[in-house]
Amino acid sequence: QVGVGGRRRRPAVDATRARAWHGFAVHSLELPRRGAMGNASCLEGVRGASGLSKPFRPVPVTPKVGFKVCVCGGAGNLGQPLCMLAALDPLVSELAVYDRAISMLPPEGIAKDLDHIERRCRVKAYSLTSIKKEVDHLEECLTGCHLVLACVGVPIQGKTKEELVKYNGSMVKSIVEACAKFCPNAVVGLIVNPVTAVVPAMAKLYE
């Protein structure tokens, strides 16, 4: 079909063809008005898809108050950009920045900087001395968290794999134990070297 100015117009899609798109009965889906992460085409909150060939698992709906995120090691070179990205996310309503008090940059300073960002996210810092364990002192920090990102550990330069497992494994072990105690339903992301050894060990500990 040719429209005004000689431009070709897209033909109207037949309703029957649209419902049978690629063999999927999309007419049985009940899509929400607003998708996750601001994407209206996302399947967040889909309540049923009886016509699909395989069982459909609904995507969890974003809570109205937003997500709570905790970044452990938030004052480090990797933790700082992670904190900034979390604070900029419109779906994050609360951000907890945790690190050791002996870190080069105090987590309180990171939280103050992020407070200047014009977002609705509330940022609060937590720090512990080297003699305190996370499982005993991070109840307020971790309670209610939906996502916990742990980017802790010593640099890999000049260290063997066994030494990294010894040092970094002991650091992240206390964080994982605290997550299991204070936010057992949270998603825990470990950014710790060596990943192939630490992640399976912590997953076993979580069981």
ZIBELLIN-V99249 format. One record per helix or strand of 2 or more residues. SS is the DSSP state (2 for helix, 1 for strand). FROM is the first residue (numbers start at 1). TO is the last residue. If there is no record, write none. Layout:
# ZIBELLIN-V99249
ss=SS from=FROM to=TO
ss=SS from=FROM to=TO
This chain:
# ZIBELLIN-V99249
ss=2 from=4 to=6
ss=2 from=15 to=19
ss=2 from=21 to=23
ss=2 from=26 to=28
ss=2 from=36 to=38
ss=1 from=67 to=72
ss=2 from=77 to=88
ss=1 from=92 to=100
ss=2 from=107 to=114
ss=1 from=122 to=128
ss=2 from=134 to=137
ss=2 from=139 to=142
ss=1 from=147 to=150
ss=2 from=161 to=182
ss=1 from=187 to=190
ss=2 from=195 to=206
